[in-house]
Amino acid sequence: MDMGTMKKVLLVLTSHDTLGDTGEATGYFVGEAAHPWKVFRDAGYFVDFASIEGGQPPQDGMDQEDPVQVDFTTDETVKASLYNTPKIAVVDPSQYHAVLLVGGHGTMWDFTGNKDLQKLIATVYDSGGVVGAVCHGPSGLVDVELGNGIGLLSGRKVAAFTNAEEEEVGKTGVVPYLLQDQLEEQGATVKVADNWEDNVQVDDHLVTGQNPQSAASVAKEMTKLLTEVVLEEKAEEEKASEELRAEKDAQKAAEEED
């Protein structure tokens, strides 16, 4: 990671705007972007946005009674960023401490199988960064292969939108696959809570949440891990500085002896 001076988190949004062949609109779920945005911003992180196809990503599920969502959708910096997001293919993963896959039904069509997204996720994770996903966002974790050749989901404990929740919202026959089933087929253990209950699972540097109610909690757990990442980087920098200083001192001592 080339983190230099800034602490940055990337929120990835779907570009898919149609719910299967129903004709219904979909996109990213606003609350699942808004609440993490607030958590990261309050923790001192810069928040960037990207989408699968770039441009202005479609929104879904805006709650006008939620002050956090209202702040998010009216914030001038956020509005400018969302007006023309970069395409995921051109994003430089070395610029980010963490990436969060924001949910919404649209992700079920364009997160899964996207090679550029898979590469970004693997690069951030392999470099010691934090990967998060909430609700349908874990659809982007499917088929992600790490540098060691092992699937990111293999043997992991995760949370994601459950079969029961999909059935309750009446989308079981609409989505291209059931997310819980797919994650389990990838070798993950899906930890299931009651419908709409805040449920977050942390496994190494992977943080996942079950539903919109889990969005803020996912971000909070990510910030805890991010603090560890930053401290580790600082420790490595200090160690390298001390080693360089010792090397120069030894060189100077040798010159004085001559």
C-alpha positions as CSV (number, residue, x, y, z in Angstrom):
1,M,0.0,0.0,0.0
2,D,1.2,3.5,-0.9
3,M,-0.6,5.3,1.8
4,G,1.8,8.2,2.3
5,T,-0.2,11.1,3.8
6,M,-3.8,10.1,3.5
7,K,-6.1,7.5,5.0
8,K,-8.6,6.4,2.4
9,V,-11.5,4.1,2.0
10,L,-13.2,3.1,-1.2
11,L,-16.9,2.4,-1.3
12,V,-17.9,0.4,-4.4
13,L,-21.4,0.7,-5.8
14,T,-23.4,-1.2,-8.3
15,S,-24.2,0.2,-11.8
16,H,-27.1,-2.2,-12.4
17,D,-30.5,-0.4,-12.3
18,T,-33.1,-3.0,-13.2
19,L,-34.4,-5.8,-11.0
20,G,-34.2,-8.8,-13.4
21,D,-37.0,-8.8,-15.9
22,T,-39.5,-7.3,-13.6
23,G,-39.1,-3.8,-14.9
24,E,-38.6,-2.5,-11.3
25,A,-35.8,-0.1,-10.6
26,T,-32.9,-1.1,-8.3
27,G,-29.4,0.0,-7.5
28,Y,-27.3,0.5,-4.4
29,F,-29.1,0.7,-1.1
30,V,-28.5,4.3,0.1
31,G,-28.4,3.5,3.8
32,E,-25.7,1.0,3.2
33,A,-23.5,3.7,1.7
34,A,-24.6,6.5,4.0
35,H,-24.0,5.0,7.4
36,P,-20.5,3.6,6.6
37,W,-19.6,7.0,5.0
38,K,-20.5,8.7,8.3
39,V,-18.5,6.2,10.4
40,F,-15.4,6.5,8.2
41,R,-15.6,10.2,7.9
42,D,-16.0,10.7,11.6
43,A,-13.0,8.4,12.1
44,G,-10.9,10.7,10.0
45,Y,-10.8,8.8,6.7
46,F,-11.2,10.1,3.2
47,V,-14.1,8.3,1.5
48,D,-14.0,7.8,-2.3
49,F,-16.6,6.2,-4.5
50,A,-16.4,4.0,-7.6
51,S,-18.9,1.9,-9.5
52,I,-18.8,-1.0,-11.8
53,E,-19.4,1.0,-15.0
54,G,-18.6,4.5,-13.8
55,G,-20.8,7.5,-14.0
56,Q,-23.7,8.1,-11.7
57,P,-24.7,4.9,-10.0
58,P,-28.5,4.2,-9.5
59,Q,-29.9,4.6,-6.0
60,D,-32.4,2.4,-4.2
61,G,-34.1,2.5,-0.8
62,M,-33.6,6.1,0.2
63,D,-35.2,6.8,3.6
64,Q,-36.0,10.5,4.0
65,E,-36.6,10.0,7.7
66,D,-33.0,8.9,8.3
67,P,-30.9,12.0,9.0
68,V,-27.7,10.2,8.1
69,Q,-29.1,9.3,4.6
70,V,-30.3,12.9,4.2
71,D,-26.9,14.2,5.1
72,F,-25.3,11.8,2.7
73,T,-27.5,12.7,-0.3
74,T,-27.3,16.5,0.4
75,D,-23.6,16.7,1.1
76,E,-22.0,18.7,-1.7
77,T,-18.8,16.6,-1.7
78,V,-20.7,13.4,-1.9
79,K,-23.0,14.7,-4.6
80,A,-20.0,15.8,-6.7
81,S,-18.3,12.4,-6.2
82,L,-21.4,10.4,-7.1
83,Y,-22.2,12.5,-10.1
84,N,-19.4,10.8,-12.1
85,T,-17.8,7.9,-10.2
86,P,-14.7,6.3,-11.8
87,K,-15.2,2.9,-13.4
88,I,-13.8,0.1,-11.1
89,A,-11.4,-0.9,-13.9
90,V,-9.4,2.3,-13.6
91,V,-9.2,2.4,-9.8
92,D,-5.7,2.1,-8.3
93,P,-6.0,-0.3,-5.3
94,S,-2.7,0.9,-3.8
95,Q,-4.4,4.2,-2.8
96,Y,-6.7,2.5,-0.3
97,H,-6.4,1.1,3.2
98,A,-9.9,-0.5,2.7
99,V,-12.6,-1.3,0.3
100,L,-16.3,-1.7,1.2
101,L,-18.8,-3.4,-1.2
102,V,-22.1,-1.6,-0.7
103,G,-25.2,-3.7,-1.0
104,G,-28.4,-3.3,-2.9
105,H,-30.1,-5.8,-5.2
106,G,-28.2,-4.4,-8.2
107,T,-25.0,-6.0,-7.0
108,M,-26.4,-9.4,-7.7
109,W,-26.1,-8.8,-11.4
110,D,-22.8,-6.8,-11.8
111,F,-20.6,-7.5,-8.8
112,T,-20.3,-11.3,-9.3
113,G,-18.0,-12.3,-12.0
114,N,-16.5,-8.8,-12.5
115,K,-12.7,-9.5,-13.0
116,D,-11.7,-5.9,-12.2
117,L,-13.6,-5.9,-8.9
118,Q,-12.1,-9.2,-8.0
119,K,-8.6,-7.9,-8.8
120,L,-9.1,-4.8,-6.6
121,I,-10.4,-6.8,-3.7
122,A,-7.6,-9.3,-3.8
123,T,-4.9,-6.6,-4.1
124,V,-6.2,-4.7,-1.1
125,Y,-6.5,-7.8,1.0
126,D,-3.1,-9.2,-0.1
127,S,-1.5,-5.9,0.8
128,G,-2.8,-6.1,4.4
129,G,-5.8,-3.8,3.9
130,V,-9.4,-4.4,5.0
131,V,-12.2,-5.7,2.8
132,G,-15.8,-5.2,3.9
133,A,-19.2,-6.1,2.4
134,V,-22.7,-5.6,3.6
135,C,-26.1,-7.2,2.7
136,H,-25.9,-8.1,-1.0
137,G,-22.4,-6.6,-1.2
138,P,-20.7,-10.0,-0.5
139,S,-21.8,-11.1,-4.0
140,G,-18.6,-9.3,-5.1
141,L,-16.5,-11.7,-3.0
142,V,-17.6,-14.7,-5.1
143,D,-14.6,-16.2,-7.0
144,V,-12.1,-13.7,-5.6
145,E,-8.7,-15.5,-5.5
146,L,-5.9,-14.3,-3.3
147,G,-2.3,-14.2,-4.3
148,N,-1.7,-17.5,-2.6
149,G,-4.2,-19.2,-5.0
150,I,-6.8,-19.7,-2.3
151,G,-10.3,-18.3,-2.6
152,L,-11.0,-15.4,-0.3
153,L,-14.2,-17.1,0.9
154,S,-12.7,-20.5,1.5
155,G,-13.0,-21.4,5.2
156,R,-14.3,-18.0,6.1
157,K,-17.0,-17.1,8.6
158,V,-19.2,-14.5,6.9
159,A,-22.6,-12.7,7.1
160,A,-24.7,-11.7,4.1
161,F,-28.4,-11.2,3.1
162,T,-30.0,-14.5,4.0
163,N,-32.3,-16.8,2.1
164,A,-35.0,-16.1,4.7
165,E,-34.6,-12.3,4.2
166,E,-34.7,-12.7,0.4
167,E,-37.9,-14.7,0.8
168,E,-39.4,-12.1,3.0
169,V,-38.8,-9.3,0.5
170,G,-40.3,-11.5,-2.3
171,K,-37.2,-11.6,-4.5
172,T,-36.3,-15.3,-4.3
173,G,-37.5,-15.9,-7.8
174,V,-36.1,-12.7,-9.2
175,V,-32.4,-12.6,-8.2
176,P,-30.0,-14.7,-10.3
177,Y,-29.0,-16.8,-7.4
178,L,-29.5,-17.0,-3.6
179,L,-26.5,-15.2,-2.0
180,Q,-26.4,-17.4,1.2
181,D,-26.3,-20.6,-0.9
182,Q,-23.6,-19.2,-3.2
183,L,-21.3,-18.2,-0.4
184,E,-21.6,-21.6,1.2
185,E,-20.8,-23.2,-2.1
186,Q,-17.6,-21.1,-2.1
187,G,-16.6,-22.7,1.2
188,A,-17.7,-20.0,3.6
189,T,-19.7,-20.6,6.7
190,V,-22.6,-18.1,6.7
191,K,-23.6,-17.0,10.2
192,V,-27.3,-16.4,10.2
193,A,-29.2,-14.1,12.6
194,D,-32.9,-13.3,12.7
195,N,-34.3,-11.3,9.8
196,W,-33.2,-7.6,9.9
197,E,-31.0,-8.2,13.0
198,D,-27.7,-6.4,13.1
199,N,-25.1,-9.2,12.4
200,V,-21.5,-8.6,11.6
201,Q,-18.8,-11.2,11.2
202,V,-15.0,-10.5,11.3
203,D,-12.6,-13.1,9.9
204,D,-9.0,-11.8,9.7
205,H,-9.2,-8.6,7.6
206,L,-12.6,-9.5,6.1
207,V,-15.7,-7.9,7.6
208,T,-19.2,-8.8,6.4
209,G,-22.7,-7.8,7.5
210,Q,-26.1,-9.4,7.0
211,N,-28.4,-6.6,6.0
212,P,-29.0,-2.8,6.0
213,Q,-29.2,-2.8,9.7
214,S,-25.6,-4.0,9.8
215,A,-24.1,-1.3,7.6
216,A,-22.8,1.0,10.4
217,S,-21.5,-1.9,12.5
218,V,-19.5,-3.2,9.5
219,A,-17.8,0.1,9.1
220,K,-17.1,0.3,12.8
221,E,-15.4,-3.1,12.8
222,M,-13.5,-2.0,9.7
223,T,-12.2,1.1,11.5
224,K,-11.0,-1.0,14.4
225,L,-9.0,-3.2,11.9
226,L,-7.8,-0.1,10.0
227,T,-6.4,1.3,13.2
228,E,-4.3,-1.9,13.5
229,V,-3.2,-1.6,9.9
230,V,-2.0,2.0,10.3
231,L,-0.2,1.2,13.6
232,E,1.5,-1.8,11.8
233,E,2.6,0.5,9.0
234,K,4.0,3.1,11.4
235,A,5.9,0.4,13.3
236,E,7.4,-0.9,10.0
237,E,8.4,2.6,9.1
238,E,10.0,3.2,12.5
239,K,11.9,-0.1,12.3
240,A,13.2,0.7,8.8
241,S,14.2,4.2,10.0
242,E,16.1,2.7,13.0
243,E,17.8,0.1,10.8
244,L,18.9,2.8,8.4
245,R,20.2,5.0,11.3
246,A,22.1,2.0,12.7
247,E,23.6,1.3,9.3
248,K,24.8,4.9,8.9
249,D,26.1,5.0,12.5
250,A,28.1,1.8,11.8
251,Q,29.4,3.2,8.5
252,K,30.4,6.5,10.2
253,A,32.2,4.5,13.0
254,A,34.1,2.5,10.5
255,E,35.2,5.6,8.6
256,E,36.4,7.1,11.9
257,E,38.5,4.0,12.7
258,D,40.2,4.3,9.3
